[in-house]
């Protein structure tokens, strides 16, 4: 480990330089995983006896509640996502972080190599086994001036918890801790930049889909802006939803939609598709032909997997005494306009065009042809020789569509 600077001027100059560098990482939107290691190594080089550093902050994600970034002098970087849960695990309840958040304190510090520590938590034994001698943690809430005020550990606010351990025999000195406190504001500013970017990515991806999210965050937000892409279009709908919604309580309807849509979205996204919107009990998704090789076969594999997934899902729901249903689906291919439509201050990033309308009409034909899945010739014809499950249903005239369409299904 590098020796500490020879005097306080050296330390002040090093901290000033590190502060400017940290701010630049925030301005440049450098990922935390990238700058954290350099930041910690530079601290070690100016004499900070770091053994481990952890930064944790709230996530704006449907399933992830908190994200933690960690650095270890002997183990490199890691990122851990903590799932949202109503019941906190015992490991968290008995942690120094939970103690720090829930009490009227701004920071905690505990020497780990003393006989009778004032504070002791199970994780401290793990740190001791790894050679740690000192522990320091501080909380900084972005929207508060009083950082000491307690907050609900199960509903953390925008902010960061920083924890550090040392393995030096004497642990952290007063100068070390003052240096850490000096770096907390620029560190929080850089982390807030990262948090805001993560928040934007997670929220837009959750509500718009991954591809639309990337396009919007890259600046594609002008009303009317669009591009023509070739895509396989998927329209999905649950059978009998209107009747069920009239007889089931609202909470049961929401639970049912989440159950079925959870399966559908998972299948579509695992095959590279983009879910664009939910419409009551319906869903619109696309498979971009410019991004997914052999798009027609990929989309058909997704539909086959979706059909197979509904059996186990309905068995599970039946075993739990829940209402079950089936689905109808239309699959078509063509050019679509992909972009922003709507009002001045409320836009929707979606696809429009004749191919989208045709897909909707095809999905509406499921009852007429007594099939759950209806596929157009534009999807089926080029792959008929390789997908033996495809069966022609004959030609049909669709309402609002000029040309007759040969429709297929999956046997």
KATADA-V215959 format. One line per field, one symbol per residue. psi: psi as a letter, one per 40 degrees, with the letter a starting at -180 (. if undefined). A space follows every 50 residues. Layout:
psi=???
This chain:
psi=hiiiididdddddddddddddddddddefhiddddddddddddddeehgh dihhhiiiigiddhdihhhihhdeeaiihhhhihidhhiddddfiddddd deigidiihhhefidgidhhiddddddddeeieihhiiihhdeidgedhi iheegiihaihhiiiieideahidddddddddeddddddddddddddddd ddddddeeiddddddddeegehhehiihihihhhhiihifddddeediid ddddddddddddddddddddeeihhdihgbeiihiihhdedhifdddddd dddddddddddddddddddefiiiaaiihhhiiahihhahiaadehihha iiiddddddddddeedddefidhhhidddddeeddegeehhheaiihihe hdiihhiiih.
